[in-house]
Amino acid sequence: MSDDHVYPTLDDGSSSDAQWAFGTGFEDPLHGVDTTLPAGVDGAELAAYCLALGDDALVLAQRLAQWCTLAPELEEELALANIGLDLLGQARLLYTRAGQADGTGRTEDDFAYWREAHEFSCVQLAELPGGDFAFSMARLTAFATWRLALFERLTGAVDPLLAAVAAKGVKELAYHRQYAARWVVRLGDGTDVSREKMQRALDEVWPHLGELFASHPTERRAVAGGFGVDPGELRREVEATLREVVDAAGLTVPPIGEAEALGRDGGHTEALGVLLDELQSVARAHPGASW
């Protein structure tokens, strides 16, 4: 089997840093894998769940891509680009599984480029405008901590493909969390200016965290089907980890308010529409083209 295909290496227990799911020239991310739905799994419900997780990853990947040429140092620009590519890889696999599971045969491009903002089900945290570097590090710390806790549990999903994507994602998300958390601590424990900016960033990000723990019908059906996680179960672990990071930075932990699963229901800020205009512009300008 060609090494150009991603799934054979998803859950091999390797700690290799080899790139996956992007830039490798493969055409079918499900090549060579049995995509038969497990007994008792509703394909439409699995697709909806994969779509939500894919949307989270795609939208934040696009936000991180906006740091290209703008990051404080070249090393940080490369790190943010690679984190974005990791998330893009997750989105591609989740979208492909969604199109296969619901029987429509829709591709990753169909999901990424040919839906309107209200059809996306990402959490609002992912779509917020990038802000300054401190804001991006606060957002990435929170997002990666939450998604890592989620993916660790999804490694036991009854759908083997979703479980494999999660197992690979755990390795990546652990690095994403470590990278961003180190910057939160570094900026919080830095100069008066960096400390002020980092605290302001936390104050801007934290009010959006309640949505991460709000359960949506898509997630409840996924839990019932054996391939999902109740987001409310993640709250204690995620809050404890984030508190540890903020305490290490010598900063104040802002309150996390309760929130509805607005993004999962297609409720988004105006920022998502602007982001999608940028992301989808080439595909929509040249419909049917391939590259």
N, C-alpha and C positions, 0 to 999 in steps of 0.2 A: 504494500500500500504506500502511495506516495506521501512524503513528509509535508507536501503542500496542504494536506488536509488536517483540520484542527482536532477533530474529536478523538482520534487515537491517543492523543497526549493530554487530554483534559484531566483525567483522574488517575494518573500513573504513580502518584506519590513522589514524584521527582521535585527537587527544589530548584531545578534549572530556571534560569532567567530568560530562556529563549522566548522570542516574541511569538505571539499566537493571534490568530483571528484578524490580522491586518497586515497588509503589505507582503503577503506570501503568495499571491497569485492564485489561490484556490477559488473555485467557483461555487461549490456546494458545501457549506459548513456541516451538513449532516451526512457527508459522503461516508459510506461503509458502516453506518450505524443503523441498527434496527430501530426504526421510528414508530413501530407499532405502539399504540396507546396501551398502557397497562389495563388489565381488567378492572372495570368499575370506574375508570376515570372518564369524566365528561370532557370531550375535546374542546368544546366552546369555552368551558370554564377554565381549563388549563391555558388556552390561548389568551383569554382575558388577563389572567394572572401574569403570564410571561410578558404580555404587552405592557402592563403597568411597570414591571421591573425594568423592561427594556427602555421605556420612556424616561424613567428616572436617570438611567445611565446615559442615554443619548443626549438629553438636554444638558446635563452637567458637563458632559464631554465637550459640547459646543461652547459652553461658558469658559471652560479651561483653555480651549483653543484660542479664545480671544486674547490670551496673555502672550501669544507669539509676537515677538519684537517689543513687548512692553514690560516684561518681567525685570526685576531689579538687577539680575545678573544672568549671564548666559547659562550657567549651571542650573539656575532655577527655571529658566525658560524651557530647557530640555526636560527637567523633571516634571513640570506641569504638562508639557506636551505628551510625555509618556504615560502619565496618569490618565490624561484624557483619552489616549489610544487604548489603554486597558479598558476603560469604561465603554468606549466605542466597540471594542471587541465583544464585551458582554452584551451590548445592545444588539449586535448583529446576530449572535447566536440565539438570543431570546426571541427576536423577531422571526427568525427562520423557524424556530420551534412553534411559534404561534401560528404561522401560516400553514405549517404542516398539520398541527393538532386540530385546527378548526375545519380542515378539509378544503379551504379556499385556494390553497397554493400560492397565496400572496407572498411576495418576497420582502426582504429587509428594505429594499428601496421603496416598495409600495407603502410600507408603514412609516418610513422616515420622511419621504418627500411628498406624499400625496394625501395627507390628512391635514385638516385645519386645526387651529389651536384648541378648539373645544372638544376635538376628538382625542386629544392626548390625555393621558391619565397620570402624568408625573406629579410628584409632590411639589408644592410651590417653592420649597427650599431650593430645589435644583434650578429653577428658572429665574430667580432674582438676579437683577443686574450685578455685574461683577464687582463693582465698587473698587476700593483700593486693595493692596496686597493683604493687609491685615484682615479685611472682610473675607477675602477668598480663602485664607487659611482657617479662619473661624468656621466658615461654611463647610470646607472640606473636612475638617476635623469632626464636625458633627455628623455630616453625611456618611463618611467612611466608618465611623464608629457604629452608627446605626445599621448600615448595610452589611458590615462585617458580622455583627451579631445575627442579623437575618440570614445571611448566607451560611453561617456555621450550622444553623438549624436546618436549612434547606438541603444540606448534604444528605439528609435522611429522607428526602422526598421520595414518594413511590414512583414518580416519573424518573427513569434513569437519566434522561438527557438533562432535565432541570437539575438533578442532583449533581451531575458531572460539571455543569456550568458553575454551580455554586462552589464545588470543591476547588475548581481552578480559581474562581473569583476570590475565595478566602485568602489565598496566597497574595494576590494583588492588593486586596483591600487592607490587609495587615500592613503592607508597606505604605499605602496611601495615608492611613491613620498615623503611622509613625512619622512620616514626612511632615504632615500638616501640624501635628501636635508639637513637634520640635520647634516649629516656627512660632506657634502660640507662646510657648515657654520663652523662647529667645526674645521675642518682641516684648512680652510682658515683663521680662527681667532685664530689659535693655535701658534705653535712655528715657527721660521723662516724656519725650515726644512719642517714641514707639510704644511706651506703656499706655499712654492716653489713647492712641489709635487702636491698640489691641483691645482695650476695654470697651471702646466705642463699638468696635466690630462685634464683640460678644453681645453687647446690648442690642445690636441690630439683628443678629442672627437668632438668638435664643427664643424670641417670641414665636418664631416659625417652627420650633421643634415639636410643639404639641401635636401637630398634624401627623408626625411620623408614627405616633402611637395610637392614632385613631383608627378604629376598625371599619373597613368599608365592606359592603356585601360581596365584592369580588374576592376579598381576602377571607371572609367568613366561609364562602363556598369552597375556596381553595383548601382551607383547614379541614373542612368536612370531607373533602375528596382525598386528603392525605398528601397533598403536594404544596401546602401553604403553611404560613406561620401567622399566628395572632400577633399583630404588632404591639398590642398592649403588654404582652409577655416580655417584650424587649426593654421596657422603660427602665426598670430598676437597674439592669446591667449597664445600659447606655448612660444613664444619668450618673452612675457611680464612676464610670470611666471618664466622662467629661469633667466631672468635679475634680478628679485626680489631676487632670491636665491643667485646669484653670487654677487650682490651688498651687501647683508647681510653678505656675507663671506669676504667682503672687497677686492675682487679680480676683475680682468679685464675681461669683457665679450669679448670673441674672436669673430671674424666675422663668420657668417654663409654663406657659399658660395652656389651658385645655383648648383643643381645636377640633373642628370637624375635618373629615377626609375630603377637603374641597377639591384638591387637584385630582384625586382618584375619580371624582364625579365630573371632571371636565371644567371645574371652576378655576380659572387662572388669572394671574395679573396681566396687565397690558404688556409686560416685558416679554412674555412668551411669544406673542404674535410677532413682535419685532425680531426676536431671536430666530423664529422659524422663517421669516422673510429672508433672512441672511442665509440660513442653512439650506433652504429649498430653492434658492434663486436660480442656480445653474440648471438643476433638473427640470424646473418648470419652464425655463427659457428654451430648453431643447428636449421636449417630451419625446420619449422613445429612444433617445440616444443612449449609447453605452460607451464606457471608457474603462 
